[in-house]
Amino acid sequence: MSNFTPLSALAGGALIGLAAAIYILGLGRVAGVSGILGSLLRPRSGDAPAQFAFVAGLIAAPLLMGAAGAPLPAISVDASLPAVIVGGVLVGYGTRLGGGCTSGHGVCGIARFSTRSLAATALFMAAGAAVVFVARHVIGG
Amino acid sequence: MPVVLALVTGLVFGAGLTVSQMVDPAKVLAFLDIAGIARGTWDPSLAFVMGGALAVTAPAYYVAQRRGQAALGPLFIPPRRRLDKRLAVGAVMFGIGWGLVGFCPGPAVSALGFGATKAIVFFAAMLGGMAVYEAIAAPRGPGLTAADISA
């Protein structure tokens, strides 16, 4: 467990939880990133200004932290370019078909004890772990 | 006011993804690599991120549902529905893509400002996948909005 960072994980997680709490208590909305991105692709969404603002905040946060002198993690994408493209399409299509992603199902859904979200989280984690296992230890091993 | 609150929410969310290093796909894949449990290289950080988030979000949802409305308007909590094939197929497709690269939607957005080409390509492909869904698979009919079918 050489790279295990429990304290920053808990602190960062609490911030993500705080954001989801602000969204539901203030705006009455589920803070699911795939749902927000997906509805921005729909014409005539009445919530578009708020949803754009949320996405802008997501992008700006690490930039502002970096400008303020906070250490930023490196972004290491080891997957090949074709894998990045296929992975992106699967994540985009799959999260919309499944009705949520790590934030919508994994955090907000489980927070309200939704069995659908618990099942979705178990499935995407199992599928992700299976792909990593095959890629690293069957093909790459 | 909703726009300001949404901006603050995005900033706090993005700060959380950055502090927890979930913006780094290598960190996420180190969690998904369960063979590391036996090898001593497993990184359980992602589980701690979810635990930290749930500790704050679960009480907030309890309060919101008890009050029955939000500060700035009605609550839009998706109706409880049964597990169905769409949910299962979608979650598995998402998991495969997540395992291939290590990005899920939130980190894919927050990583955009870091300037990594592959992160930008991933984001574009993800939006493409969402657009294909809207074109061929989104439920149609009156009254169903994106909010209804999100988790």
Chai-1 contact restraints between the chains, C-beta under 6 A:
chainA,res_idxA,chainB,res_idxB,connection_type,confidence,min_distance_angstrom,max_distance_angstrom,comment,restraint_id
A,N3,B,D43,contact,1.0,0.0,6.0,A-B,restraint_1
A,F4,B,D43,contact,1.0,0.0,6.0,A-B,restraint_2
A,F4,B,S45,contact,1.0,0.0,6.0,A-B,restraint_3
A,T5,B,S45,contact,1.0,0.0,6.0,A-B,restraint_4
A,P6,B,F48,contact,1.0,0.0,6.0,A-B,restraint_5
A,S8,B,V19,contact,1.0,0.0,6.0,A-B,restraint_6
A,S8,B,S20,contact,1.0,0.0,6.0,A-B,restraint_7
A,A9,B,S20,contact,1.0,0.0,6.0,A-B,restraint_8
A,A9,B,S45,contact,1.0,0.0,6.0,A-B,restraint_9
A,A9,B,F48,contact,1.0,0.0,6.0,A-B,restraint_10
A,A9,B,V49,contact,1.0,0.0,6.0,A-B,restraint_11
A,L10,B,F48,contact,1.0,0.0,6.0,A-B,restraint_12
A,L10,B,G52,contact,1.0,0.0,6.0,A-B,restraint_13
A,A11,B,V19,contact,1.0,0.0,6.0,A-B,restraint_14
A,G12,B,G16,contact,1.0,0.0,6.0,A-B,restraint_15
A,G12,B,V19,contact,1.0,0.0,6.0,A-B,restraint_16
A,G12,B,S20,contact,1.0,0.0,6.0,A-B,restraint_17
A,G12,B,V49,contact,1.0,0.0,6.0,A-B,restraint_18
A,G13,B,S20,contact,1.0,0.0,6.0,A-B,restraint_19
A,G13,B,V49,contact,1.0,0.0,6.0,A-B,restraint_20
A,G13,B,G52,contact,1.0,0.0,6.0,A-B,restraint_21
A,G13,B,A53,contact,1.0,0.0,6.0,A-B,restraint_22
A,A14,B,G52,contact,1.0,0.0,6.0,A-B,restraint_23
A,A14,B,V56,contact,1.0,0.0,6.0,A-B,restraint_24
A,L15,B,V12,contact,1.0,0.0,6.0,A-B,restraint_25
A,L15,B,A15,contact,1.0,0.0,6.0,A-B,restraint_26
A,L15,B,G16,contact,1.0,0.0,6.0,A-B,restraint_27
A,I16,B,F13,contact,1.0,0.0,6.0,A-B,restraint_28
A,I16,B,G16,contact,1.0,0.0,6.0,A-B,restraint_29
A,I16,B,A53,contact,1.0,0.0,6.0,A-B,restraint_30
A,G17,B,A53,contact,1.0,0.0,6.0,A-B,restraint_31
A,G17,B,V56,contact,1.0,0.0,6.0,A-B,restraint_32
A,G17,B,T57,contact,1.0,0.0,6.0,A-B,restraint_33
A,L18,B,V12,contact,1.0,0.0,6.0,A-B,restraint_34
A,L18,B,V56,contact,1.0,0.0,6.0,A-B,restraint_35
A,A19,B,T9,contact,1.0,0.0,6.0,A-B,restraint_36
A,A19,B,V12,contact,1.0,0.0,6.0,A-B,restraint_37
A,A19,B,F13,contact,1.0,0.0,6.0,A-B,restraint_38
A,A20,B,T57,contact,1.0,0.0,6.0,A-B,restraint_39
A,A21,B,V56,contact,1.0,0.0,6.0,A-B,restraint_40
A,A21,B,T57,contact,1.0,0.0,6.0,A-B,restraint_41
A,A21,B,A60,contact,1.0,0.0,6.0,A-B,restraint_42
A,I22,B,T9,contact,1.0,0.0,6.0,A-B,restraint_43
A,Y23,B,T9,contact,1.0,0.0,6.0,A-B,restraint_44
A,I24,B,A60,contact,1.0,0.0,6.0,A-B,restraint_45
A,I24,B,A64,contact,1.0,0.0,6.0,A-B,restraint_46
A,L25,B,A60,contact,1.0,0.0,6.0,A-B,restraint_47
A,L25,B,A64,contact,1.0,0.0,6.0,A-B,restraint_48
A,L25,B,A70,contact,1.0,0.0,6.0,A-B,restraint_49
A,G26,B,L5,contact,1.0,0.0,6.0,A-B,restraint_50
A,G26,B,A70,contact,1.0,0.0,6.0,A-B,restraint_51
A,G26,B,A71,contact,1.0,0.0,6.0,A-B,restraint_52
A,G26,B,L72,contact,1.0,0.0,6.0,A-B,restraint_53
A,L27,B,P2,contact,1.0,0.0,6.0,A-B,restraint_54
A,L27,B,L5,contact,1.0,0.0,6.0,A-B,restraint_55
A,L27,B,A70,contact,1.0,0.0,6.0,A-B,restraint_56
A,L27,B,L72,contact,1.0,0.0,6.0,A-B,restraint_57
A,G28,B,A70,contact,1.0,0.0,6.0,A-B,restraint_58
A,G28,B,G73,contact,1.0,0.0,6.0,A-B,restraint_59
A,G28,B,P74,contact,1.0,0.0,6.0,A-B,restraint_60
A,G28,B,L75,contact,1.0,0.0,6.0,A-B,restraint_61
A,G28,B,F76,contact,1.0,0.0,6.0,A-B,restraint_62
A,R29,B,F76,contact,1.0,0.0,6.0,A-B,restraint_63
A,V30,B,S150,contact,1.0,0.0,6.0,A-B,restraint_64
A,G32,B,S150,contact,1.0,0.0,6.0,A-B,restraint_65
A,G32,B,A151,contact,1.0,0.0,6.0,A-B,restraint_66
A,V33,B,P105,contact,1.0,0.0,6.0,A-B,restraint_67
A,V33,B,G106,contact,1.0,0.0,6.0,A-B,restraint_68
A,S34,B,P105,contact,1.0,0.0,6.0,A-B,restraint_69
A,G35,B,A146,contact,1.0,0.0,6.0,A-B,restraint_70
A,G35,B,S150,contact,1.0,0.0,6.0,A-B,restraint_71
A,G38,B,M130,contact,1.0,0.0,6.0,A-B,restraint_72
A,G38,B,A146,contact,1.0,0.0,6.0,A-B,restraint_73
A,S39,B,A146,contact,1.0,0.0,6.0,A-B,restraint_74
A,L41,B,M130,contact,1.0,0.0,6.0,A-B,restraint_75
A,L41,B,A131,contact,1.0,0.0,6.0,A-B,restraint_76
A,L41,B,E134,contact,1.0,0.0,6.0,A-B,restraint_77
A,R42,B,A146,contact,1.0,0.0,6.0,A-B,restraint_78
A,P49,B,V3,contact,1.0,0.0,6.0,A-B,restraint_79
A,A50,B,P2,contact,1.0,0.0,6.0,A-B,restraint_80
A,A50,B,V3,contact,1.0,0.0,6.0,A-B,restraint_81
A,A50,B,A6,contact,1.0,0.0,6.0,A-B,restraint_82
A,A53,B,V3,contact,1.0,0.0,6.0,A-B,restraint_83
A,A53,B,A6,contact,1.0,0.0,6.0,A-B,restraint_84
A,A53,B,L7,contact,1.0,0.0,6.0,A-B,restraint_85
A,F54,B,A6,contact,1.0,0.0,6.0,A-B,restraint_86
A,F54,B,T9,contact,1.0,0.0,6.0,A-B,restraint_87
A,F54,B,G10,contact,1.0,0.0,6.0,A-B,restraint_88
A,G57,B,L7,contact,1.0,0.0,6.0,A-B,restraint_89
A,G57,B,G10,contact,1.0,0.0,6.0,A-B,restraint_90
A,G57,B,L11,contact,1.0,0.0,6.0,A-B,restraint_91
A,G57,B,G14,contact,1.0,0.0,6.0,A-B,restraint_92
A,L58,B,G10,contact,1.0,0.0,6.0,A-B,restraint_93
A,L58,B,F13,contact,1.0,0.0,6.0,A-B,restraint_94
A,L58,B,G14,contact,1.0,0.0,6.0,A-B,restraint_95
A,L58,B,V109,contact,1.0,0.0,6.0,A-B,restraint_96
A,L58,B,S110,contact,1.0,0.0,6.0,A-B,restraint_97
A,I59,B,L112,contact,1.0,0.0,6.0,A-B,restraint_98
A,I59,B,G113,contact,1.0,0.0,6.0,A-B,restraint_99
A,A61,B,L11,contact,1.0,0.0,6.0,A-B,restraint_100
A,A61,B,G14,contact,1.0,0.0,6.0,A-B,restraint_101
A,A61,B,A15,contact,1.0,0.0,6.0,A-B,restraint_102
A,P62,B,T18,contact,1.0,0.0,6.0,A-B,restraint_103
A,P62,B,S110,contact,1.0,0.0,6.0,A-B,restraint_104
A,P62,B,G113,contact,1.0,0.0,6.0,A-B,restraint_105
A,L63,B,G113,contact,1.0,0.0,6.0,A-B,restraint_106
A,M65,B,T18,contact,1.0,0.0,6.0,A-B,restraint_107
A,P73,B,Q21,contact,1.0,0.0,6.0,A-B,restraint_108
A,P73,B,D24,contact,1.0,0.0,6.0,A-B,restraint_109
A,I75,B,D24,contact,1.0,0.0,6.0,A-B,restraint_110
A,I75,B,A111,contact,1.0,0.0,6.0,A-B,restraint_111
A,I75,B,F114,contact,1.0,0.0,6.0,A-B,restraint_112
A,I75,B,A116,contact,1.0,0.0,6.0,A-B,restraint_113
A,I75,B,A119,contact,1.0,0.0,6.0,A-B,restraint_114
A,S76,B,D24,contact,1.0,0.0,6.0,A-B,restraint_115
A,S76,B,A26,contact,1.0,0.0,6.0,A-B,restraint_116
A,V77,B,P25,contact,1.0,0.0,6.0,A-B,restraint_117
A,V77,B,K118,contact,1.0,0.0,6.0,A-B,restraint_118
A,A79,B,L100,contact,1.0,0.0,6.0,A-B,restraint_119
A,A79,B,V101,contact,1.0,0.0,6.0,A-B,restraint_120
A,A83,B,L100,contact,1.0,0.0,6.0,A-B,restraint_121
A,V84,B,V101,contact,1.0,0.0,6.0,A-B,restraint_122
A,V84,B,K118,contact,1.0,0.0,6.0,A-B,restraint_123
A,V84,B,V121,contact,1.0,0.0,6.0,A-B,restraint_124
A,V84,B,F122,contact,1.0,0.0,6.0,A-B,restraint_125
A,I85,B,A125,contact,1.0,0.0,6.0,A-B,restraint_126
A,G87,B,G97,contact,1.0,0.0,6.0,A-B,restraint_127
A,G87,B,L100,contact,1.0,0.0,6.0,A-B,restraint_128
A,G87,B,V101,contact,1.0,0.0,6.0,A-B,restraint_129
A,G88,B,F122,contact,1.0,0.0,6.0,A-B,restraint_130
A,G88,B,A125,contact,1.0,0.0,6.0,A-B,restraint_131
A,G88,B,M126,contact,1.0,0.0,6.0,A-B,restraint_132
A,V89,B,A125,contact,1.0,0.0,6.0,A-B,restraint_133
A,V89,B,G128,contact,1.0,0.0,6.0,A-B,restraint_134
A,V89,B,G129,contact,1.0,0.0,6.0,A-B,restraint_135
A,L90,B,M93,contact,1.0,0.0,6.0,A-B,restraint_136
A,L90,B,I96,contact,1.0,0.0,6.0,A-B,restraint_137
A,L90,B,G97,contact,1.0,0.0,6.0,A-B,restraint_138
A,V91,B,F94,contact,1.0,0.0,6.0,A-B,restraint_139
A,V91,B,G97,contact,1.0,0.0,6.0,A-B,restraint_140
A,V91,B,M126,contact,1.0,0.0,6.0,A-B,restraint_141
A,G92,B,M126,contact,1.0,0.0,6.0,A-B,restraint_142
A,G92,B,G129,contact,1.0,0.0,6.0,A-B,restraint_143
A,G92,B,M130,contact,1.0,0.0,6.0,A-B,restraint_144
A,Y93,B,G129,contact,1.0,0.0,6.0,A-B,restraint_145
A,Y93,B,V132,contact,1.0,0.0,6.0,A-B,restraint_146
A,Y93,B,Y133,contact,1.0,0.0,6.0,A-B,restraint_147
A,G94,B,G90,contact,1.0,0.0,6.0,A-B,restraint_148
A,G94,B,M93,contact,1.0,0.0,6.0,A-B,restraint_149
A,G94,B,F94,contact,1.0,0.0,6.0,A-B,restraint_150
A,T95,B,F94,contact,1.0,0.0,6.0,A-B,restraint_151
A,T95,B,P105,contact,1.0,0.0,6.0,A-B,restraint_152
A,R96,B,M130,contact,1.0,0.0,6.0,A-B,restraint_153
A,R96,B,Y133,contact,1.0,0.0,6.0,A-B,restraint_154
A,L97,B,R86,contact,1.0,0.0,6.0,A-B,restraint_155
A,L97,B,G90,contact,1.0,0.0,6.0,A-B,restraint_156
A,G98,B,L87,contact,1.0,0.0,6.0,A-B,restraint_157
A,G98,B,G90,contact,1.0,0.0,6.0,A-B,restraint_158
A,G98,B,A91,contact,1.0,0.0,6.0,A-B,restraint_159
A,G98,B,F94,contact,1.0,0.0,6.0,A-B,restraint_160
A,G99,B,I149,contact,1.0,0.0,6.0,A-B,restraint_161
A,G99,B,S150,contact,1.0,0.0,6.0,A-B,restraint_162
A,G99,B,A151,contact,1.0,0.0,6.0,A-B,restraint_163
A,G100,B,S150,contact,1.0,0.0,6.0,A-B,restraint_164
A,G100,B,A151,contact,1.0,0.0,6.0,A-B,restraint_165
A,C101,B,C104,contact,1.0,0.0,6.0,A-B,restraint_166
A,C101,B,P105,contact,1.0,0.0,6.0,A-B,restraint_167
A,T102,B,C104,contact,1.0,0.0,6.0,A-B,restraint_168
A,S103,B,G106,contact,1.0,0.0,6.0,A-B,restraint_169
A,G104,B,S150,contact,1.0,0.0,6.0,A-B,restraint_170
A,G104,B,A151,contact,1.0,0.0,6.0,A-B,restraint_171
A,H105,B,A151,contact,1.0,0.0,6.0,A-B,restraint_172
A,V107,B,A53,contact,1.0,0.0,6.0,A-B,restraint_173
A,V107,B,T57,contact,1.0,0.0,6.0,A-B,restraint_174
A,G109,B,A151,contact,1.0,0.0,6.0,A-B,restraint_175
A,A111,B,L54,contact,1.0,0.0,6.0,A-B,restraint_176
A,A111,B,T57,contact,1.0,0.0,6.0,A-B,restraint_177
A,A111,B,A58,contact,1.0,0.0,6.0,A-B,restraint_178
A,A111,B,Y61,contact,1.0,0.0,6.0,A-B,restraint_179
A,R112,B,Y61,contact,1.0,0.0,6.0,A-B,restraint_180
A,R116,B,L83,contact,1.0,0.0,6.0,A-B,restraint_181
A,R116,B,L87,contact,1.0,0.0,6.0,A-B,restraint_182
A,S117,B,A151,contact,1.0,0.0,6.0,A-B,restraint_183
A,A119,B,L83,contact,1.0,0.0,6.0,A-B,restraint_184
A,A120,B,L87,contact,1.0,0.0,6.0,A-B,restraint_185
A,A120,B,A91,contact,1.0,0.0,6.0,A-B,restraint_186
A,L123,B,A91,contact,1.0,0.0,6.0,A-B,restraint_187
A,L123,B,V92,contact,1.0,0.0,6.0,A-B,restraint_188
A,F124,B,A91,contact,1.0,0.0,6.0,A-B,restraint_189
A,F124,B,F94,contact,1.0,0.0,6.0,A-B,restraint_190
A,F124,B,G95,contact,1.0,0.0,6.0,A-B,restraint_191
A,A127,B,V92,contact,1.0,0.0,6.0,A-B,restraint_192
A,A127,B,G95,contact,1.0,0.0,6.0,A-B,restraint_193
A,A127,B,I96,contact,1.0,0.0,6.0,A-B,restraint_194
A,G128,B,L32,contact,1.0,0.0,6.0,A-B,restraint_195
A,G128,B,G95,contact,1.0,0.0,6.0,A-B,restraint_196
A,G128,B,W98,contact,1.0,0.0,6.0,A-B,restraint_197
A,G128,B,G99,contact,1.0,0.0,6.0,A-B,restraint_198
A,A129,B,L32,contact,1.0,0.0,6.0,A-B,restraint_199
A,A129,B,I34,contact,1.0,0.0,6.0,A-B,restraint_200
A,V131,B,I96,contact,1.0,0.0,6.0,A-B,restraint_201
A,V131,B,G99,contact,1.0,0.0,6.0,A-B,restraint_202
A,V131,B,L100,contact,1.0,0.0,6.0,A-B,restraint_203
A,V132,B,L29,contact,1.0,0.0,6.0,A-B,restraint_204
A,V132,B,L32,contact,1.0,0.0,6.0,A-B,restraint_205
A,V132,B,D33,contact,1.0,0.0,6.0,A-B,restraint_206
A,V132,B,G99,contact,1.0,0.0,6.0,A-B,restraint_207
A,H137,B,A35,contact,1.0,0.0,6.0,A-B,restraint_208
